[in-house]
Amino acid sequence: MMALLLMFIPSKGTISEVFRLTNEPNIITKGNYGMSLTIDLSYADAKFIEWLNEVEAPYPLLMVDPELLERSPTLVKMIKTKNIPIGLLGKSSEFYEANPSQLKKDISTFNSIMKKPPLWFRTKDYVFSPDVIKVLWKEQINMLGASKIQTDNSKLKLVHGDIVSIPYHQEERIKLQNINQLIQNNSFQSIEETIFGYSLKTKSYP
């Protein structure tokens, strides 16, 4: 299958956002030019907020549960203030199969709180059903998987192109010191750099 990718095309000193609309969508699980770190986030305690306040760029891509965005204005404010990249973390594929209207509600919640639609989406179990794919294709949202998943007990051997996922949920979360160690031991960069091979500069607005 062909990939649905968000492309950033430099032109005369500017960068324009366009989607590469091809025959079929695909799930992005690996890049070519470096490594990126993503955090699946459905729980943000005080320790995580403090950690996020101290972390420096290049920031990990936060894949955030829409219910967390609703109940944590402090997290939302910090993401906006620091211009931290964010995507939408969905529920399990089975939940969406049983509740087909939920995905559009989750996208709407994200859009309402963040004042922009998500560019990246993954389900909590990394499975994308045909109905979910159809909605994401129509909404022009990229499906993001992962090539490596970090747990507290796993020792990852990373290679160029890896997209690493870290869980941070109430029932399952990586110790923050282990996340720091992973960041210190590897040169992570933005998803755009890992996939497309060049840097994207963004500007935050009040």
N, C-alpha and C positions, 0 to 999 in steps of 0.2 A: 504494500500500500504506500501511496505517496504521503508525504508529511504535510501537516498544516502547521506552518511556522510563522511566528511574528518576525518579520524582516525589518531591519533598520538600514535604509539605503542612503549613504552619504551623497549629497549632491550640492556642489558649489558652496561648501562650507556649512551646509545645513543637514539635518537628519530628518527624514520623513518616515513615518510609520505606515507600513503597508502589510497586508496579509498575502502570503503566497497561497492563493486558492487553487488547489489541485483537485484531481479527480476523487480522491479519498483521503480522509483524515488518518493520522497515525499518532502513536504515543511516543513522546520524546523520552528516551531513557538514557541517552548517552550523547556526549558531544565529541569534539575532535581536538580542541586546542588547549585544554587545561582541566581544572577541576572546580566544581561548584558545590557549595554546602547548602542544604535546605533543612528546615526544621518544621516538622509536623506539629502544630501547636493547637491544642484544645484546652490547655490549662496554663494560667499565668499567675503564679503566686508572687509574693513580695520579693522573694529571692530572684525569680526570673526577671521581674521588672528592673530590679537593681542591676542584674547582669546585663540586660539589654541596654540600660543607660550607660554602662561602662564600655561596652563592646565598640570597637572601632571599625571603620570601613577598610576593606570591602566587607559589607554586611552579608550574612547569610540570607537567603530568600526564605521569608516566613510564610509557610502555608497554614493559614489561620482558619479555624472553625468559625463560621458566621455567628454562632451562639456566643462564642467568647468575645467577639467584637461587640456584641450587644451588651454584654455584662461588664466589660472592662474598658471604660472611657480613658483610663490612664494609659492602657496599652495603645489604644488608637491614637491618642495625642502624641505619644512618644514615637510611634511609627511615622506619623506625619511630620513631626518636628525634625527628626533625624533623617527623613527621606529613606527609610528602610524599605527595600523591595518586599512586596507582599503578594501572595496568591491566595486562592480559595481552597481550603481543605474541606472536601466533602465528607459525607457519611459513607458507610459501607455500600458496596454495590448491591447487596441483598436488600438494604433499606430502600434504595432508589427503585429497585424492581417492584417492591411492595407499595411504594408511595411515589408514583411517577411524576407527580406535580411538585415534589419537594425540591428538586434541583433548581427549577426556575425561581422558587422562593428563596433559596440560598443565594443565588446570583443577585436577586433583587436586594436582599439584605446587605450583601457586600457593597453593592453599588450605592445604596442609600447612605451607608455609614462612611465609606471611603471616598464618596463623591466621584467615583470612576468605576468602570467595570473591571473585573479581574482579567489579567492577561494569561494567568496560569491556573490550572486546576488539577487536583488529583483526589481520588477517593481514598478513604482511610485504609482500605485493603489493597490499593493499587490495581484494582480490577475495574475495567470500563465496559459496561454492558452496551449493547447496540443502541438502546434508547438514550442512554447518557451521551454516547458519542454523537447522536443526531442533534441533541440539544446544544452541545458544546460547539459543534460545527456551525450550527445556525447562529449562535451567539458570538462566533469568532474568538473562542477561548481555546488556548493551547492545552493539550493533555500532557501532563508532566509525570513521568514515572521516576524511577531511580535505578542506578546500576549497582549501588551498594547501600546497605542499611546498617547503620552503626547501633550496636547495643553496648551496654556497659561491659559485657563479657567478650565482645568480639574485637579482634585486632585486624583492622582492615589494611590490605595492601592495595594502595590506590595507584591508578595509572591515568595517563592523559585521557580526558573525555569523561571521566567519572562524574556522575551526579550523585552525591551522597545524601542520604536522608537520615535524620535523627528524630526519634519520637519524643515528644514532651507532652504527656497526658497525665491526668490525675492518677490513673491506674498503672501507667508505664511511662517512666521518664528517665532520661540520661542525667547523671550527675553533672552539674554545671562545670565542675573542675575537669571532668573528662571532655566536655565540649571545648573548654579552653585549651586543653592539651592537644586535641585534634586540630584546632585552628593553628596552634603554635608549630605543630609538626608538618603542616602542609600549606601550600600556597594556593588558597582558594580565590576564586574570582567570580564575577557575575555570570549568571546563566547565559546572557547574550554573548559574552566573551568566549565561554566554553563551547557554545553551539556554533557561533558565526565567526569567531576568531578576531574580533576587534572590540574595542572599548566603547561604551555608550555613556556620555556625560549627561546628567540630568540636573535640572535646577528646581529647587523647591520654592513654593510661593506661600505667603501667609494665608 
